[in-house]
Amino acid sequence: MEIARHWRQRAARYRLQGQRHRETGEVRFPAQPPAIGEDPAVWEAVELSGRGELYSFSVLRQGPDGYEGLVPYPVGMVRLEEGPLVAAQLTDCAEADLAIGQSVEMVTRQLLDTGEDNVLVYGYKFRPVLV
């Protein structure tokens, strides 16, 4: 992972920060630069609740490069309360405990260890809501 890119994305990764359109109320995640010709002031930063429901999920049994030691692990699409659909790893649960429509919440967890430079990268994952 490129450290500079990770640093630029820290608001989204650690605080689940998106944007809200000042006129329409539309919420998007992650935050994006304004479209060509669009007034940048029309989008305001908004911290998302981190709560939502599991829209879809799958279990990866063959991990991508660098994640082979973590398999199997569940990943899912989470529909946030504010509207955006977010892809994320699911944590603190067994595959058998997952169900479409289940309430989930964001948690901050380690994503990877970059190795030689000893940088630990943290970010958001989702887990079933604790009762």
N, CA and C atoms as a LAMMPS dump frame, in Angstrom:
ITEM: TIMESTEP
0
ITEM: NUMBER OF ATOMS
393
ITEM: BOX BOUNDS ff ff ff
-5.0000000000000000e+02 5.0000000000000000e+02
-5.0000000000000000e+02 5.0000000000000000e+02
-5.0000000000000000e+02 5.0000000000000000e+02
ITEM: ATOMS id mol type element x y z
1 1 1 N 0.848 -1.181 0
2 1 2 C 0 0 0
3 1 3 C 0.882 1.229 0
4 2 1 N 0.522 2.193 -0.782
5 2 2 C 1.237 3.454 -0.833
6 2 3 C 0.844 4.297 0.381
7 3 1 N 1.823 4.663 1.194
8 3 2 C 1.556 5.365 2.446
9 3 3 C 0.889 6.722 2.191
10 4 1 N 1.329 7.456 1.173
11 4 2 C 0.732 8.772 0.889
12 4 3 C -0.753 8.636 0.546
13 5 1 N -1.105 7.63 -0.241
14 5 2 C -2.515 7.431 -0.598
15 5 3 C -3.325 7.055 0.644
16 6 1 N -2.758 6.206 1.489
17 6 2 C -3.443 5.841 2.728
18 6 3 C -3.68 7.089 3.585
19 7 1 N -2.7 7.961 3.663
20 7 2 C -2.839 9.176 4.463
21 7 3 C -3.955 10.064 3.916
22 8 1 N -4.066 10.183 2.602
23 8 2 C -5.135 10.994 2.001
24 8 3 C -6.512 10.405 2.281
25 9 1 N -6.608 9.099 2.448
26 9 2 C -7.896 8.431 2.648
27 9 3 C -8.227 8.205 4.122
28 10 1 N -7.475 8.804 5.02
29 10 2 C -7.654 8.521 6.447
30 10 3 C -9.034 8.901 6.975
31 11 1 N -9.643 9.982 6.482
32 11 2 C -10.972 10.38 6.975
33 11 3 C -11.999 9.298 6.654
34 12 1 N -11.941 8.741 5.459
35 12 2 C -12.875 7.679 5.09
36 12 3 C -12.571 6.398 5.864
37 13 1 N -11.301 6.058 5.997
38 13 2 C -10.923 4.802 6.644
39 13 3 C -11.172 4.78 8.147
40 14 1 N -10.913 5.881 8.837
41 14 2 C -10.998 5.881 10.292
42 14 3 C -12.293 6.462 10.832
43 15 1 N -12.874 7.42 10.132
44 15 2 C -14.079 8.065 10.64
45 15 3 C -15.298 7.795 9.764
46 16 1 N -15.129 7.027 8.711
47 16 2 C -16.209 6.755 7.766
48 16 3 C -16.842 8.079 7.32
49 17 1 N -15.989 8.966 6.848
50 17 2 C -16.44 10.289 6.432
51 17 3 C -16.801 10.286 4.949
52 18 1 N -17.997 10.742 4.661
53 18 2 C -18.466 10.857 3.291
54 18 3 C -18.817 12.295 2.992
55 19 1 N -19.761 12.489 2.065
56 19 2 C -20.199 13.833 1.697
57 19 3 C -21.715 13.857 1.563
58 20 1 N -22.295 15.023 1.868
59 20 2 C -23.729 15.235 1.693
60 20 3 C -23.917 16.436 0.778
61 21 1 N -24.823 16.264 -0.211
62 21 2 C -25.137 17.355 -1.128
63 21 3 C -26.014 18.353 -0.385
64 22 1 N -25.629 19.616 -0.377
65 22 2 C -26.34 20.641 0.395
66 22 3 C -27.761 20.892 -0.105
67 23 1 N -28.024 20.649 -1.381
68 23 2 C -29.352 20.925 -1.938
69 23 3 C -30.255 19.7 -1.97
70 24 1 N -29.717 18.547 -2.374
71 24 2 C -30.552 17.356 -2.534
72 24 3 C -30.538 16.439 -1.327
73 25 1 N -29.497 16.553 -0.467
74 25 2 C -29.383 15.668 0.684
75 25 3 C -28.742 14.332 0.354
76 26 1 N -28.385 14.116 -0.92
77 26 2 C -27.734 12.861 -1.318
78 26 3 C -26.447 12.678 -0.53
79 27 1 N -26.191 11.448 -0.084
80 27 2 C -24.972 11.125 0.647
81 27 3 C -24.158 10.163 -0.2
82 28 1 N -22.86 10.426 -0.283
83 28 2 C -21.978 9.528 -1.034
84 28 3 C -20.758 9.173 -0.194
85 29 1 N -20.237 7.988 -0.465
86 29 2 C -19.06 7.494 0.225
87 29 3 C -18.288 6.621 -0.746
88 30 1 N -16.973 6.809 -0.803
89 30 2 C -16.17 7.788 -0.095
90 30 3 C -16.324 9.175 -0.714
91 31 1 N -15.774 10.169 -0.031
92 31 2 C -15.811 11.538 -0.543
93 31 3 C -15.095 11.583 -1.893
94 32 1 N -15.564 12.438 -2.768
95 32 2 C -15.011 12.555 -4.114
96 32 3 C -14.756 14.017 -4.442
97 33 1 N -13.812 14.275 -5.331
98 33 2 C -13.616 15.656 -5.754
99 33 3 C -14.821 16.106 -6.585
100 34 1 N -15.047 17.409 -6.685
101 34 2 C -16.199 17.882 -7.469
102 34 3 C -16.06 17.517 -8.943
103 35 1 N -17.192 17.316 -9.594
104 35 2 C -17.188 17.052 -11.033
105 35 3 C -16.734 18.312 -11.761
106 36 1 N -16.283 18.159 -12.977
107 36 2 C -15.838 19.309 -13.773
108 36 3 C -16.981 20.306 -13.889
109 37 1 N -16.71 21.545 -13.53
110 37 2 C -17.704 22.602 -13.604
111 37 3 C -18.645 22.671 -12.411
112 38 1 N -18.521 21.731 -11.474
113 38 2 C -19.405 21.717 -10.299
114 38 3 C -18.818 22.595 -9.189
115 39 1 N -19.674 23.312 -8.505
116 39 2 C -19.255 24.136 -7.375
117 39 3 C -18.851 23.209 -6.223
118 40 1 N -17.582 23.262 -5.781
119 40 2 C -17.149 22.367 -4.697
120 40 3 C -17.878 22.618 -3.379
121 41 1 N -18.443 23.797 -3.198
122 41 2 C -19.129 24.123 -1.945
123 41 3 C -20.476 23.423 -1.825
124 42 1 N -20.949 22.774 -2.9
125 42 2 C -22.257 22.123 -2.849
126 42 3 C -22.2 20.808 -2.055
127 43 1 N -20.999 20.262 -1.877
128 43 2 C -20.825 19.036 -1.091
129 43 3 C -20.17 19.383 0.241
130 44 1 N -20.757 18.891 1.333
131 44 2 C -20.176 19.108 2.659
132 44 3 C -19.751 17.773 3.256
133 45 1 N -18.687 17.803 4.044
134 45 2 C -18.221 16.59 4.712
135 45 3 C -19.244 16.174 5.76
136 46 1 N -19.474 14.869 5.846
137 46 2 C -20.407 14.345 6.838
138 46 3 C -19.84 13.034 7.381
139 47 1 N -19.853 12.902 8.69
140 47 2 C -19.409 11.664 9.318
141 47 3 C -20.596 10.709 9.361
142 48 1 N -20.431 9.546 8.758
143 48 2 C -21.513 8.572 8.69
144 48 3 C -21.607 7.782 9.995
145 49 1 N -22.773 7.271 10.291
146 49 2 C -23.029 6.608 11.571
147 49 3 C -22.274 5.297 11.736
148 50 1 N -21.991 4.616 10.634
149 50 2 C -21.346 3.31 10.725
150 50 3 C -22.337 2.186 10.97
151 51 1 N -23.625 2.504 10.999
152 51 2 C -24.652 1.481 11.182
153 51 3 C -25.351 1.214 9.856
154 52 1 N -25.74 -0.029 9.666
155 52 2 C -26.442 -0.376 8.439
156 52 3 C -26.916 -1.805 8.468
157 53 1 N -27.225 -2.312 7.277
158 53 2 C -27.649 -3.712 7.197
159 53 3 C -26.879 -4.413 6.093
160 54 1 N -26.692 -5.702 6.3
161 54 2 C -25.945 -6.518 5.35
162 54 3 C -26.796 -6.727 4.105
163 55 1 N -26.352 -6.161 2.992
164 55 2 C -27.072 -6.2 1.727
165 55 3 C -26.755 -7.493 0.969
166 56 1 N -25.497 -7.911 1.042
167 56 2 C -25.038 -9.131 0.377
168 56 3 C -23.706 -9.527 1.002
169 57 1 N -23.334 -10.801 0.88
170 57 2 C -22.029 -11.216 1.395
171 57 3 C -21.551 -12.469 0.698
172 58 1 N -20.263 -12.721 0.825
173 58 2 C -19.636 -13.918 0.292
174 58 3 C -18.444 -14.241 1.183
175 59 1 N -17.929 -15.435 1.069
176 59 2 C -16.751 -15.826 1.836
177 59 3 C -15.618 -16.095 0.852
178 60 1 N -14.51 -15.38 1.031
179 60 2 C -13.34 -15.585 0.176
180 60 3 C -12.55 -16.77 0.707
181 61 1 N -12.329 -17.719 -0.158
182 61 2 C -11.574 -18.91 0.221
183 61 3 C -10.195 -18.932 -0.428
184 62 1 N -9.992 -18.063 -1.409
185 62 2 C -8.679 -17.856 -2.014
186 62 3 C -8.427 -16.359 -1.965
187 63 1 N -7.512 -15.947 -1.102
188 63 2 C -7.274 -14.523 -0.9
189 63 3 C -6.378 -13.91 -1.956
190 64 1 N -6.515 -12.611 -2.155
191 64 2 C -5.619 -11.912 -3.069
192 64 3 C -4.208 -11.86 -2.502
193 65 1 N -3.237 -11.459 -3.322
194 65 2 C -1.849 -11.371 -2.888
195 65 3 C -1.741 -10.575 -1.598
196 66 1 N -1.039 -11.149 -0.638
197 66 2 C -0.838 -10.497 0.644
198 66 3 C -1.873 -10.867 1.69
199 67 1 N -2.96 -11.517 1.289
200 67 2 C -4.033 -11.868 2.222
201 67 3 C -4.261 -13.383 2.286
202 68 1 N -3.364 -14.151 1.706
203 68 2 C -3.538 -15.599 1.654
204 68 3 C -3.668 -16.227 3.032
205 69 1 N -2.968 -15.678 4.023
206 69 2 C -2.989 -16.233 5.371
207 69 3 C -4.27 -15.95 6.139
208 70 1 N -5.135 -15.117 5.605
209 70 2 C -6.367 -14.758 6.31
210 70 3 C -7.573 -15.587 5.893
211 71 1 N -7.463 -16.319 4.797
212 71 2 C -8.622 -17.039 4.276
213 71 3 C -8.97 -18.224 5.169
214 72 1 N -10.229 -18.598 5.22
215 72 2 C -11.378 -17.943 4.604
216 72 3 C -11.835 -16.742 5.443
217 73 1 N -12.361 -15.72 4.773
218 73 2 C -12.919 -14.582 5.494
219 73 3 C -14.1 -13.997 4.713
220 74 1 N -15.104 -13.503 5.445
221 74 2 C -16.296 -12.965 4.779
222 74 3 C -16.116 -11.5 4.376
223 75 1 N -16.674 -11.162 3.239
224 75 2 C -16.749 -9.783 2.771
225 75 3 C -18.209 -9.504 2.448
226 76 1 N -18.598 -8.258 2.517
227 76 2 C -20.002 -7.96 2.268
228 76 3 C -20.226 -6.58 1.7
229 77 1 N -21.435 -6.387 1.259
230 77 2 C -21.936 -5.075 0.855
231 77 3 C -22.874 -4.641 1.968
232 78 1 N -22.623 -3.455 2.527
233 78 2 C -23.408 -2.938 3.639
234 78 3 C -24.144 -1.686 3.17
235 79 1 N -25.454 -1.669 3.334
236 79 2 C -26.256 -0.479 3.043
237 79 3 C -26.28 0.344 4.32
238 80 1 N -25.583 1.477 4.319
239 80 2 C -25.534 2.337 5.492
240 80 3 C -26.878 3.011 5.727
241 81 1 N -27.161 3.388 6.961
242 81 2 C -28.417 4.075 7.297
243 81 3 C -28.596 5.332 6.452
244 82 1 N -27.489 5.979 6.093
245 82 2 C -27.555 7.206 5.31
246 82 3 C -27.757 6.956 3.817
247 83 1 N -27.657 5.69 3.385
248 83 2 C -27.94 5.362 2
249 83 3 C -26.84 4.709 1.189
250 84 1 N -25.566 5.124 1.305
251 84 2 C -24.538 4.53 0.456
252 84 3 C -24.352 3.034 0.699
253 85 1 N -23.944 2.352 -0.348
254 85 2 C -23.62 0.926 -0.296
255 85 3 C -22.104 0.821 -0.216
256 86 1 N -21.588 0.145 0.817
257 86 2 C -20.162 0.09 1.092
258 86 3 C -19.689 -1.362 1.074
259 87 1 N -18.584 -1.61 0.387
260 87 2 C -17.962 -2.933 0.395
261 87 3 C -16.95 -2.985 1.53
262 88 1 N -16.956 -4.077 2.296
263 88 2 C -16.029 -4.18 3.418
264 88 3 C -15.881 -5.619 3.861
265 89 1 N -14.79 -5.871 4.555
266 89 2 C -14.602 -7.168 5.187
267 89 3 C -15.509 -7.234 6.407
268 90 1 N -16.044 -8.415 6.683
269 90 2 C -16.872 -8.643 7.87
270 90 3 C -15.997 -9.325 8.91
271 91 1 N -16.195 -8.97 10.172
272 91 2 C -15.32 -9.475 11.224
273 91 3 C -16.137 -9.841 12.463
274 92 1 N -15.497 -10.522 13.387
275 92 2 C -16.097 -10.898 14.671
276 92 3 C -17.346 -11.756 14.488
277 93 1 N -17.348 -12.627 13.482
278 93 2 C -18.518 -13.467 13.232
279 93 3 C -18.1 -14.723 12.476
280 94 1 N -18.926 -15.735 12.583
281 94 2 C -18.739 -16.962 11.811
282 94 3 C -19.621 -16.883 10.576
283 95 1 N -19.218 -17.572 9.534
284 95 2 C -19.988 -17.582 8.286
285 95 3 C -21.436 -17.988 8.529
286 96 1 N -21.657 -18.948 9.394
287 96 2 C -23.01 -19.447 9.655
288 96 3 C -23.889 -18.411 10.362
289 97 1 N -23.268 -17.411 10.969
290 97 2 C -24.024 -16.394 11.699
291 97 3 C -24.463 -15.22 10.835
292 98 1 N -24.062 -15.195 9.567
293 98 2 C -24.376 -14.075 8.687
294 98 3 C -25.696 -14.3 7.959
295 99 1 N -26.454 -13.212 7.773
296 99 2 C -27.733 -13.288 7.05
297 99 3 C -28.007 -11.95 6.368
298 100 1 N -28.536 -12.013 5.159
299 100 2 C -28.932 -10.805 4.44
300 100 3 C -29.961 -10.058 5.303
301 101 1 N -29.815 -8.74 5.394
302 101 2 C -30.728 -7.929 6.192
303 101 3 C -30.307 -7.774 7.645
304 102 1 N -29.258 -8.452 8.035
305 102 2 C -28.766 -8.4 9.41
306 102 3 C -28.204 -7.011 9.726
307 103 1 N -28.442 -6.524 10.931
308 103 2 C -27.892 -5.238 11.364
309 103 3 C -26.406 -5.388 11.64
310 104 1 N -25.627 -4.446 11.114
311 104 2 C -24.177 -4.461 11.299
312 104 3 C -23.707 -3.067 11.716
313 105 1 N -22.491 -3.022 12.273
314 105 2 C -21.902 -1.753 12.683
315 105 3 C -20.429 -1.739 12.304
316 106 1 N -19.919 -0.53 12.064
317 106 2 C -18.528 -0.368 11.694
318 106 3 C -17.631 -0.49 12.917
319 107 1 N -16.492 -1.125 12.716
320 107 2 C -15.449 -1.187 13.73
321 107 3 C -14.123 -0.904 13.027
322 108 1 N -13.159 -0.392 13.77
323 108 2 C -11.827 -0.148 13.216
324 108 3 C -10.958 -1.342 13.561
325 109 1 N -10.335 -1.895 12.539
326 109 2 C -9.487 -3.071 12.713
327 109 3 C -8.251 -2.937 11.83
328 110 1 N -7.233 -3.726 12.142
329 110 2 C -6.03 -3.748 11.307
330 110 3 C -6.384 -4.359 9.96
331 111 1 N -5.965 -3.697 8.889
332 111 2 C -6.183 -4.214 7.544
333 111 3 C -4.974 -4.998 7.066
334 112 1 N -3.774 -4.457 7.305
335 112 2 C -2.574 -5.166 6.888
336 112 3 C -1.348 -4.601 7.574
337 113 1 N -0.294 -5.402 7.514
338 113 2 C 1.026 -5.008 7.984
339 113 3 C 1.879 -4.924 6.734
340 114 1 N 2.434 -3.747 6.452
341 114 2 C 3.172 -3.572 5.201
342 114 3 C 4.516 -4.284 5.197
343 115 1 N 4.911 -4.852 6.325
344 115 2 C 6.113 -5.682 6.346
345 115 3 C 7.368 -4.931 6.714
346 116 1 N 8.279 -4.8 5.749
347 116 2 C 9.615 -4.27 6.018
348 116 3 C 9.617 -2.898 6.67
349 117 1 N 8.704 -2.029 6.294
350 117 2 C 8.707 -0.68 6.872
351 117 3 C 7.911 -0.601 8.175
352 118 1 N 7.362 -1.728 8.632
353 118 2 C 6.668 -1.834 9.924
354 118 3 C 5.48 -0.888 10.066
355 119 1 N 4.78 -0.63 8.991
356 119 2 C 3.601 0.224 9.043
357 119 3 C 2.364 -0.671 9.135
358 120 1 N 1.571 -0.454 10.19
359 120 2 C 0.311 -1.163 10.345
360 120 3 C -0.784 -0.263 9.789
361 121 1 N -1.595 -0.803 8.902
362 121 2 C -2.663 -0.029 8.279
363 121 3 C -3.988 -0.466 8.887
364 122 1 N -4.725 0.506 9.415
365 122 2 C -6.018 0.236 10.012
366 122 3 C -7.109 0.835 9.136
367 123 1 N -8.299 0.328 9.286
368 123 2 C -9.423 0.851 8.527
369 123 3 C -10.717 0.248 9.036
370 124 1 N -11.785 0.472 8.285
371 124 2 C -13.09 0.014 8.731
372 124 3 C -13.391 -1.402 8.257
373 125 1 N -14.073 -2.117 9.112
374 125 2 C -14.681 -3.403 8.805
375 125 3 C -16.067 -3.323 9.455
376 126 1 N -16.899 -4.304 9.196
377 126 2 C -18.227 -4.336 9.807
378 126 3 C -18.41 -5.64 10.538
379 127 1 N -19.174 -5.599 11.618
380 127 2 C -19.512 -6.794 12.385
381 127 3 C -20.999 -6.761 12.704
382 128 1 N -21.579 -7.926 12.997
383 128 2 C -22.982 -7.934 13.452
384 128 3 C -23.113 -7.084 14.707
385 129 1 N -24.252 -6.395 14.826
386 129 2 C -24.499 -5.556 16
387 129 3 C -24.544 -6.437 17.237
388 130 1 N -23.822 -6.02 18.269
389 130 2 C -23.812 -6.771 19.519
390 130 3 C -25.09 -6.47 20.281
391 131 1 N -25.724 -7.521 20.798
392 131 2 C -26.992 -7.352 21.511
393 131 3 C -26.739 -7.044 22.958
